Amino acid sequence: QANGIDLLIPRAVMDMAAYGFSVWSISPDFDQRMPLIERRDPRQCYPEPGFRPGDEVRRCLFAREVYFTQLPVEYQDKIQNLIGQDSKVEAPDENAKVVLVEYYDEDEYVLAGLYTASTSGIVAYHDRDDVPYPILLDRIENKVGICPVVIGSRISLDGEIRGQFDQVIGLLEAHIRLMGLILDYADQAVYSDIFVKDLIGEMPYGGGSFIELGPQGAIGRVPPAVSSMNVQADLMSLIDGIHVGGRWPKSRPGEIDQSIASAKFLEASAGMMNTAIRTYHQIMQRQLERALRIALEVDKAYFPGTKTAAGILRNQEFLTEYNPKTDIDTSHRLRVEYGLGLGRDPAQSAVLHIQYSQAEFVSKEFVQENIDGLTDVGRERSRLDTEKFRGMALAKLLQGIEAGMIPNRALVEIARAREKGDDLFDLFEEYIVKPEEEMAESQIDTGLGAPIQPGMQPPPPGPDGGPMPPAPPSAPEGADL
């Protein structure tokens, strides 16, 4: 909950589709005493030279430009104090900018600021008017011994990092330009320019106005540019190229130009999307395993002592106490699983779960554990059982009224009680259970099986004073003999 995993994962997938890789950093939060997984902007990330998709990060640099006033007060004071010692560097104003540089490796975390200041005169180490002034803002020891940066990158043939739609950028630009020309043609066709020849006076506008022309006068509208008949075909070719290059089937945004879609057509149109989803699932699986392992290492190194962990396991909420020093064993493998949803969107995954459950390949409880939004499987199963029992209680009440076991007066009382919100099980206990118990208590047990109803005479005793033994069976006759 503190890390917002449900929002972290879709943003990571969007980063991989747009930029080719997603970046997380794992840092200790000393206020909450827990490790935090933070999403970082891929455009500001510079991993070590030679990094390739699937590699573990050993050194990483982040750089972003911010205004001086956006920095924390302690960092502002540190920059002003250091700059004040140099008479050639101007003090920062509210419009000054600082490039924040964060460096991560296996030993430490370094935060520095590059303040680009205008200098008066020549600085000893630089022969320019604008020089980046380096200032060390913070340095923290890395107790984990692992670079706390995780990069999940898309797989490419040449090992270069590129987004899912990098191959279709040119097609998108051509499509946008062609659409702009079409709109310009439509504007010319509706609001074409007026030309006037040999006009006398000024050009009047509005209702009731008249235009006076000279002997050689003429007036008309400039015809729009001639539109090519192949414009629509060109647009469709560009769209097809965008879908193929971006591995984005037409069925995804609803661009299906068939009146009836067969099962084979749907399977073929969704094939590319399933492949892309499966790839993203596997990349996210590896990235999550790496991030959670580092998070456990951070928890063990920085926050010893007994703590409380709360979360959801198999859609079951849990609350437990643990000690990072004794309960976290980093020699064990940490594994992330997607279950039956691997390579499928949520709708396809739900259908597959239902089919497997009906074929008795998996249990219904397993299906419930993999339903998005179901936070407590045990609670929902108890609710389902309660609904079944409530239906049985209502059916027995109706059966008792129809059979005359419950008086008609009770029907009115039950209906009015339900209108007031009385529980159905309380009414069942009052009109079914209690009358049956009272009737059972009023019956006389003879020890011969069936009890004697009130007003009936008990059977005579036997020869030995006990109950009369049952009569012997009669002799068989006829064919039974």
GIPEUR-V407315 format. One record per pair of residues at least 4 apart in sequence whose ideal C-beta (glycine too) atoms are under 8 Angstrom apart, sorted by the first residue. I is the first residue (numbers start at 1). J is the second residue. D is the distance in Angstrom with one decimal. If there is no record, write none. Layout:
I:J:D / I:J:D
//
This chain:
1:310:7.7 / 1:311:7.7 / 2:29:7.6 / 2:32:6.2 / 2:34:6.2 / 2:36:6.6 / 3:8:6.5 / 3:36:5.9 / 3:37:4.7 / 4:8:5.6 / 5:9:6.3 / 5:37:7.6 / 7:11:6.3 / 8:12:6.3 / 8:24:7.5 / 8:37:6.4 / 8:39:5.7 / 9:13:6.6 / 9:284:6.3 / 9:288:7.9 / 10:14:6.4 / 11:15:6.4 / 11:22:7.6 / 11:39:5.5 / 12:16:6.5 / 12:22:3.8 / 12:24:7.3 / 12:39:6.7 / 12:152:6.5 / 12:284:6.6 / 12:287:7.0 / 13:17:6.4 / 13:22:7.4 / 13:280:5.3 / 13:284:6.8 / 14:18:6.1 / 15:19:5.5 / 15:21:7.0 / 15:22:3.9 / 15:23:7.5 / 15:39:7.8 / 15:42:5.3 / 16:20:6.6 / 16:21:6.1 / 16:22:5.1 / 16:152:6.5 / 16:153:7.2 / 16:154:5.4 / 16:163:7.5 / 16:164:7.5 / 16:280:6.4 / 16:283:6.7 / 17:163:6.1 / 17:164:4.4 / 17:165:7.1 / 17:280:7.9 / 18:163:5.1 / 18:164:7.7 / 18:165:7.4 / 19:42:4.2 / 19:43:6.7 / 19:161:7.7 / 19:163:5.3 / 20:42:7.7 / 20:153:6.1 / 20:154:5.1 / 20:156:7.6 / 20:161:4.2 / 20:162:4.7 / 20:163:4.5 / 20:164:7.8 / 20:166:7.2 / 21:42:5.6 / 21:45:7.9 / 21:53:7.5 / 21:151:5.5 / 21:152:6.4 / 21:153:3.7 / 21:154:6.7 / 21:161:5.2 / 22:39:7.4 / 22:42:6.4 / 22:151:7.3 / 22:152:5.1 / 22:153:7.9 / 22:287:7.1 / 23:39:7.4 / 23:40:4.2 / 23:41:7.5 / 23:42:5.4 / 23:45:4.7 / 23:149:6.8 / 23:150:7.4 / 23:151:5.4 / 24:37:5.4 / 24:38:6.6 / 24:39:6.2 / 24:40:6.7 / 24:149:7.3 / 24:150:4.7 / 24:151:8.0 / 24:152:8.0 / 24:287:7.0 / 24:291:5.3 / 25:37:7.7 / 25:38:5.1 / 25:40:5.5 / 25:104:7.0 / 25:148:5.9 / 25:149:5.3 / 25:150:7.8 / 26:35:5.6 / 26:36:7.2 / 26:37:5.5 / 26:38:7.7 / 26:148:4.4 / 26:149:7.8 / 26:150:7.1 / 26:291:6.0 / 26:294:4.6 / 26:295:5.3 / 26:298:5.9 / 27:35:7.1 / 27:36:5.8 / 27:38:6.7 / 27:109:7.8 / 27:148:6.3 / 27:298:7.5 / 28:34:7.8 / 28:35:5.8 / 28:36:7.6 / 28:298:5.3 / 28:302:4.4 / 28:303:7.1 / 29:33:7.2 / 29:34:5.7 / 29:35:7.0 / 29:36:4.6 / 30:302:7.7 / 32:36:7.7 / 33:303:4.7 / 33:307:6.8 / 34:299:6.6 / 34:303:6.7 / 34:307:8.0 / 35:294:7.6 / 35:295:4.1 / 35:296:7.8 / 35:298:4.0 / 35:299:5.3 / 35:302:7.7 / 37:291:5.5 / 37:295:6.3 / 40:44:6.9 / 40:45:6.0 / 40:62:6.3 / 40:149:8.0 / 41:45:7.1 / 41:64:7.2 / 44:62:5.2 / 44:63:5.9 / 44:64:4.7 / 45:60:6.7 / 45:61:7.6 / 45:62:5.8 / 45:151:7.4 / 46:60:7.1 / 46:61:4.4 / 46:62:7.3 / 46:63:6.9 / 47:51:4.0 / 47:57:5.6 / 47:59:7.5 / 47:60:5.1 / 47:61:7.8 / 47:149:7.7 / 47:151:6.1 / 48:57:6.9 / 48:58:5.9 / 48:59:4.2 / 48:60:6.7 / 51:55:5.5 / 51:57:6.9 / 51:151:7.4 / 52:159:4.6 / 53:153:4.0 / 53:154:6.7 / 53:155:5.7 / 53:156:6.7 / 53:159:6.5 / 53:161:6.8 / 54:153:7.3 / 54:155:7.7 / 54:286:7.6 / 56:147:7.7 / 56:290:7.2 / 57:104:7.9 / 57:147:5.2 / 57:149:4.6 / 57:150:6.9 / 57:151:5.5 / 58:105:6.7 / 58:106:6.4 / 58:147:5.3 / 59:103:7.7 / 59:104:7.1 / 59:105:4.7 / 59:147:6.5 / 60:103:7.6 / 60:104:4.8 / 60:105:7.7 / 60:147:6.4 / 60:149:4.3 / 60:151:7.8 / 61:101:6.7 / 61:102:7.1 / 61:103:5.5 / 61:104:7.8 / 62:100:7.8 / 62:101:7.2 / 62:102:4.2 / 62:103:8.0 / 62:104:7.9 / 63:99:5.9 / 63:100:7.0 / 63:101:5.0 / 63:102:7.7 / 64:99:7.2 / 64:100:5.6 / 65:97:5.5 / 65:98:7.4 / 65:99:5.1 / 65:100:7.7 / 66:70:4.5 / 66:71:6.7 / 66:97:6.9 / 66:98:6.0 / 66:99:8.0 / 66:100:5.9 / 67:94:7.5 / 67:95:7.3 / 67:96:7.2 / 67:97:5.8 / 67:98:7.6 / 68:76:6.7 / 68:79:7.3 / 68:92:4.5 / 68:93:7.6 / 68:94:7.2 / 68:96:4.3 / 68:97:6.7 / 68:98:5.4 / 68:115:7.7 / 69:76:7.7 / 69:94:5.5 / 71:75:4.3 / 71:76:5.2 / 71:79:7.5 / 71:98:6.5 / 71:100:7.9 / 71:113:7.6 / 72:76:7.1 / 73:77:6.4 / 74:78:6.4 / 75:79:6.4 / 75:113:7.0 / 75:137:5.2 / 76:80:6.3 / 77:81:6.2 / 78:82:6.5 / 78:135:6.8 / 78:137:6.2 / 79:83:6.0 / 79:92:6.7 / 79:98:7.1 / 79:113:6.2 / 79:115:6.0 / 79:135:5.4 / 79:137:7.9 / 80:84:5.9 / 80:91:6.5 / 80:92:7.0 / 81:85:7.3 / 82:86:7.7 / 82:135:5.4 / 83:89:5.1 / 83:90:8.0 / 83:91:6.1 / 83:92:7.0 / 83:115:6.8 / 83:117:6.9 / 83:133:6.7 / 83:135:7.9 / 84:91:6.9 / 86:133:7.8 / 88:119:4.9 / 88:120:5.5 / 88:121:5.6 / 88:123:6.2 / 89:117:4.6 / 89:119:5.6 / 89:133:6.1 / 90:117:5.4 / 90:118:5.5 / 90:119:7.5 / 90:120:7.6 / 92:96:3.7 / 92:98:7.7 / 92:115:6.5 / 92:117:7.2 / 96:115:7.2 / 96:117:7.6 / 97:116:6.8 / 98:113:4.7 / 98:114:6.8 / 98:115:5.2 / 98:116:8.0 / 99:113:6.9 / 99:114:4.1 / 99:116:7.4 / 99:132:7.2 / 100:111:7.0 / 100:112:7.7 / 100:113:5.9 / 101:110:8.0 / 101:111:7.4 / 101:112:4.7 / 101:113:7.2 / 101:114:6.3 / 102:109:7.2 / 102:110:7.3 / 102:111:5.5 / 103:109:7.2 / 103:110:4.3 / 103:111:7.9 / 103:112:7.5 / 104:109:5.7 / 104:142:7.8 / 104:147:5.4 / 104:148:6.0 / 104:149:5.1 / 105:142:7.3 / 105:147:5.6 / 106:142:6.4 / 106:145:5.6 / 106:146:6.2 / 106:147:5.4 / 107:141:7.4 / 107:142:5.5 / 107:145:7.8 / 108:139:6.1 / 108:140:6.5 / 108:141:5.6 / 108:142:5.3 / 109:138:7.8 / 109:139:7.2 / 109:140:4.5 / 109:142:6.1 / 109:148:7.7 / 110:136:7.3 / 110:138:7.5 / 110:139:5.2 / 111:136:7.9 / 111:137:4.7 / 111:138:4.1 / 111:139:7.4 / 112:134:6.0 / 112:135:6.5 / 112:136:5.3 / 112:137:6.0 / 113:134:7.6 / 113:135:4.7 / 113:137:5.4 / 114:132:4.2 / 114:133:6.9 / 114:134:5.8 / 114:135:7.8 / 115:132:7.1 / 115:133:4.3 / 115:135:6.2 / 116:130:5.6 / 116:131:7.2 / 116:132:5.3 / 116:133:7.2 / 117:130:7.4 / 117:131:7.0 / 117:133:5.4 / 118:129:6.2 / 118:130:6.0 / 119:123:5.3 / 119:129:6.3 / 119:130:7.7 / 119:131:6.1 / 122:127:6.2 / 123:127:7.9 / 123:128:7.9 / 123:131:5.6 / 125:131:7.9 / 126:131:4.4 / 142:146:7.8 / 142:147:7.9 / 142:148:7.1 / 143:301:4.2 / 143:302:6.4 / 144:148:6.7 / 144:294:6.9 / 144:297:4.6 / 144:298:5.7 / 144:301:5.2 / 146:294:5.7 / 146:297:6.1 / 148:294:5.5 / 148:298:7.0 / 150:287:5.6 / 150:290:4.7 / 150:291:4.6 / 150:294:6.9 / 151:287:7.7 / 152:283:4.8 / 152:284:6.4 / 152:286:6.7 / 152:287:3.5 / 153:161:5.3 / 153:283:7.4 / 154:161:7.2 / 154:162:7.3 / 154:163:7.3 / 154:164:6.8 / 154:279:7.4 / 154:283:6.9 / 155:279:6.7 / 155:283:7.6 / 156:160:5.6 / 156:161:7.2 / 156:162:6.0 / 162:166:4.2 / 162:167:7.9 / 164:246:6.0 / 164:247:6.6 / 164:276:7.2 / 165:169:6.9 / 165:172:7.6 / 165:245:7.6 / 165:246:4.7 / 167:245:4.5 / 167:246:7.3 / 168:172:5.7 / 168:241:6.8 / 168:242:4.9 / 168:245:3.9 / 168:246:5.0 / 169:173:6.4 / 170:174:6.4 / 171:175:6.2 / 171:238:5.4 / 171:241:4.9 / 171:242:5.1 / 171:245:6.5 / 172:176:6.3 / 172:242:6.4 / 173:177:6.3 / 174:178:6.2 / 174:238:5.9 / 175:179:6.3 / 175:235:6.9 / 175:238:4.5 / 175:239:7.1 / 175:242:6.9 / 176:180:6.4 / 177:181:6.6 / 178:182:6.5 / 178:231:7.0 / 178:234:6.4 / 178:235:6.3 / 178:238:7.1 / 179:183:6.5 / 179:235:7.6 / 180:184:6.3 / 181:185:6.4 / 182:186:6.6 / 182:227:7.8 / 182:231:6.4 / 183:187:6.5 / 184:188:6.5 / 185:189:6.4 / 185:224:6.0 / 185:225:6.0 / 185:227:5.4 / 186:190:6.6 / 187:191:5.8 / 188:192:5.6 / 188:224:3.7 / 188:225:6.4 / 189:224:4.6 / 192:221:4.5 / 192:222:5.3 / 192:223:6.9 / 192:224:5.9 / 193:221:6.8 / 193:222:4.4 / 194:203:8.0 / 194:219:7.1 / 194:220:7.4 / 194:221:5.7 / 194:222:7.6 / 195:219:7.2 / 195:220:5.8 / 195:221:7.3 / 195:222:5.9 / 196:203:6.2 / 196:211:7.3 / 196:213:7.5 / 196:217:7.6 / 196:218:7.6 / 196:219:5.0 / 197:213:7.5 / 197:216:6.6 / 197:217:5.7 / 197:218:4.2 / 197:219:7.2 / 198:213:5.6 / 198:214:3.6 / 198:215:7.0 / 198:216:4.5 / 198:217:3.9 / 198:218:7.1 / 199:203:6.3 / 199:211:7.1 / 199:212:7.5 / 199:213:6.2 / 199:214:7.4 / 199:217:6.8 / 200:212:4.2 / 200:213:6.4 / 200:214:5.6 / 200:217:7.7 / 201:212:5.9 / 203:211:6.8 / 204:209:3.7 / 204:210:6.9 / 204:211:6.4 / 205:209:6.2 / 211:219:6.4 / 213:217:2.5 / 213:218:7.2 / 213:219:6.8 / 227:231:6.2 / 230:234:5.6 / 231:235:6.5 / 232:236:6.5 / 233:237:6.4 / 234:238:6.5 / 235:239:6.4 / 236:240:6.4 / 237:241:6.4 / 238:242:6.4 / 239:243:6.5 / 239:255:7.8 / 240:244:6.3 / 241:245:5.7 / 242:246:5.8 / 242:248:7.3 / 243:248:5.2 / 243:249:6.5 / 243:250:5.8 / 247:272:4.8 / 247:273:7.5 / 247:275:7.3 / 247:276:5.3 / 248:252:5.9 / 248:253:7.9 / 248:272:7.5 / 248:273:7.4 / 249:269:4.6 / 249:270:6.3 / 249:271:7.7 / 249:272:5.3 / 249:273:5.4 / 250:255:4.2 / 250:256:6.2 / 250:257:7.7 / 250:269:6.6 / 251:255:7.6 / 251:256:5.6 / 251:261:8.0 / 251:266:7.0 / 251:269:4.1 / 251:270:6.1 / 251:273:7.8 / 252:273:5.9 / 256:261:6.3 / 256:269:7.7 / 258:265:6.7 / 261:265:5.0 / 261:266:5.5 / 262:266:7.1 / 263:267:6.3 / 264:268:6.3 / 265:269:6.1 / 266:270:6.1 / 267:271:6.5 / 270:274:5.7 / 270:348:7.9 / 271:275:6.6 / 272:276:6.5 / 273:277:6.2 / 273:345:7.5 / 274:278:6.2 / 274:343:5.5 / 274:344:6.4 / 274:345:7.9 / 274:348:7.7 / 275:279:6.5 / 275:343:7.5 / 276:280:6.5 / 277:281:6.2 / 277:343:5.7 / 277:344:6.6 / 277:345:6.2 / 278:282:6.5 / 278:342:6.3 / 278:343:3.0 / 278:344:7.9 / 279:283:6.4 / 280:284:6.0 / 281:285:6.2 / 281:338:5.3 / 281:341:7.8 / 281:342:5.3 / 281:343:6.1 / 282:286:6.8 / 282:342:7.7 / 283:287:6.2 / 284:288:5.9 / 285:289:6.5 / 285:336:4.9 / 285:337:7.6 / 285:338:6.5 / 286:290:6.4 / 287:291:6.2 / 288:292:6.0 / 288:336:4.5 / 289:293:6.3 / 289:334:5.5 / 289:335:6.5 / 289:336:5.0 / 290:294:6.6 / 291:295:6.2 / 292:296:6.5 / 292:334:5.6 / 292:336:7.3 / 293:297:6.6 / 293:330:7.4 / 293:334:5.0 / 294:298:6.3 / 295:299:6.4 / 296:300:6.3 / 296:324:7.8 / 296:328:5.2 / 296:330:6.6 / 296:334:7.2 / 297:301:6.1 / 297:330:6.2 / 298:302:5.7 / 298:303:8.0 / 299:303:5.5 / 299:324:4.8 / 299:328:6.6 / 300:304:7.7 / 300:324:4.4 / 300:325:6.5 / 300:328:4.8 / 300:330:7.0 / 303:307:7.0 / 303:324:6.1 / 304:323:7.3 / 304:324:6.0 / 304:325:5.1 / 305:323:6.7 / 305:324:7.8 / 306:321:5.7 / 306:322:7.3 / 306:323:5.1 / 307:321:7.1 / 307:322:6.4 / 307:323:7.5 / 307:324:7.3 / 308:319:6.7 / 308:320:7.3 / 308:321:5.5 / 308:322:8.0 / 309:319:7.6 / 309:320:5.6 / 309:321:7.4 / 309:322:5.5 / 310:317:7.6 / 310:318:7.0 / 310:319:4.9 / 310:320:7.9 / 311:317:7.6 / 311:318:6.3 / 312:316:6.6 / 312:317:5.6 / 312:318:7.3 / 312:375:6.1 / 313:318:5.5 / 314:369:4.3 / 314:377:6.9 / 315:368:6.5 / 315:369:4.6 / 315:370:7.5 / 315:371:7.0 / 315:374:5.0 / 315:375:6.4 / 315:376:7.0 / 315:377:4.7 / 316:369:7.7 / 316:376:6.3 / 316:377:5.5 / 316:378:6.1 / 317:375:6.2 / 317:376:5.4 / 322:327:4.3 / 322:328:7.7 / 323:327:5.3 / 324:328:5.0 / 338:342:4.2 / 339:370:5.4 / 340:344:7.8 / 340:349:6.2 / 340:352:5.4 / 340:353:5.8 / 340:356:6.8 / 340:362:7.8 / 340:370:6.8 / 341:346:7.4 / 341:349:3.7 / 341:352:8.0 / 341:370:6.7 / 344:348:3.9 / 344:349:4.5 / 344:352:6.7 / 345:349:6.9 / 346:350:6.3 / 346:372:6.3 / 347:351:6.7 / 348:352:6.3 / 349:353:6.4 / 349:370:7.6 / 350:354:6.5 / 350:371:7.5 / 351:355:6.4 / 352:356:6.3 / 353:357:6.3 / 353:362:7.3 / 353:366:7.9 / 353:367:4.5 / 353:370:6.1 / 353:371:7.9 / 354:358:6.4 / 354:367:6.9 / 355:359:6.3 / 356:361:4.2 / 356:362:4.7 / 356:367:7.7 / 357:361:7.5 / 357:362:5.7 / 357:363:7.2 / 357:364:5.5 / 357:366:7.6 / 357:367:4.9 / 362:366:4.4 / 362:367:6.5 / 363:367:7.4 / 364:368:6.4 / 365:369:6.4 / 365:377:6.4 / 365:381:7.2 / 366:370:6.8 / 367:371:6.8 / 368:374:5.9 / 368:377:4.8 / 368:380:6.5 / 368:381:7.3 / 369:374:7.8 / 369:377:5.6 / 374:380:6.3 / 376:380:6.4 / 377:381:6.2 / 378:382:6.5 / 379:383:6.4 / 380:384:6.4 / 381:385:6.5 / 382:386:6.2 / 383:387:6.4 / 384:388:6.8 / 385:389:6.4 / 386:390:6.1 / 387:391:6.5 / 388:392:6.6 / 389:393:6.3 / 389:425:7.9 / 390:394:6.4 / 390:424:5.6 / 390:425:7.4 / 391:395:6.3 / 392:396:6.4 / 393:397:6.5 / 393:424:5.7 / 393:425:6.1 / 393:428:4.3 / 393:432:8.0 / 394:398:6.5 / 394:424:6.3 / 395:399:6.2 / 396:400:6.2 / 396:428:7.0 / 396:432:6.0 / 397:401:6.6 / 397:406:7.2 / 397:414:6.7 / 397:427:7.0 / 397:428:6.2 / 397:431:6.7 / 397:432:6.7 / 398:402:6.3 / 399:403:6.0 / 400:405:4.3 / 400:406:4.1 / 400:431:7.1 / 400:432:6.2 / 401:405:7.8 / 401:406:4.9 / 401:408:7.4 / 401:410:7.1 / 401:411:5.3 / 405:435:8.0 / 406:410:4.7 / 406:411:7.3 / 406:431:5.5 / 406:432:7.6 / 407:411:7.9 / 408:412:7.5 / 409:413:6.5 / 410:414:5.9 / 410:431:5.4 / 411:415:6.4 / 412:416:6.4 / 413:417:6.1 / 414:418:6.4 / 414:427:5.4 / 414:431:6.8 / 415:419:6.7 / 416:420:6.7 / 417:422:4.0 / 417:427:5.8 / 418:422:6.3 / 418:424:7.2 / 418:427:7.4 / 422:426:5.8 / 422:427:6.1 / 423:427:7.2 / 424:428:6.3 / 425:429:6.4 / 426:430:6.5 / 427:431:6.1 / 428:432:5.2 / 428:433:6.6 / 429:433:4.5 / 429:434:6.4 / 430:434:5.9 / 431:435:6.9 / 432:436:6.6 / 433:437:6.3 / 434:438:6.3 / 435:439:6.3 / 436:440:6.4 / 437:441:6.4 / 438:442:6.4 / 439:443:6.8 / 440:451:7.9 / 442:454:5.8 / 443:451:3.7 / 443:452:6.7 / 443:453:6.3 / 443:454:7.4 / 444:451:5.9 / 444:452:4.4 / 444:454:7.5 / 444:456:7.9 / 444:458:7.0 / 445:451:5.3 / 445:452:8.0 / 446:450:7.9 / 446:451:7.0 / 446:452:5.7 / 446:458:5.9 / 446:459:6.7 / 446:467:6.9 / 447:467:5.7 / 448:459:7.2 / 448:467:5.9 / 452:456:4.7 / 452:458:6.1 / 459:467:7.1 / 459:468:5.4 / 460:468:6.0 / 461:465:5.6 / 461:466:6.6 / 461:467:6.8 / 461:468:6.6 / 462:466:5.0 / 462:467:5.8 / 462:468:4.5 / 462:469:5.8 / 475:481:7.9 / 476:480:4.0 / 476:481:4.8 / 477:481:6.1
//
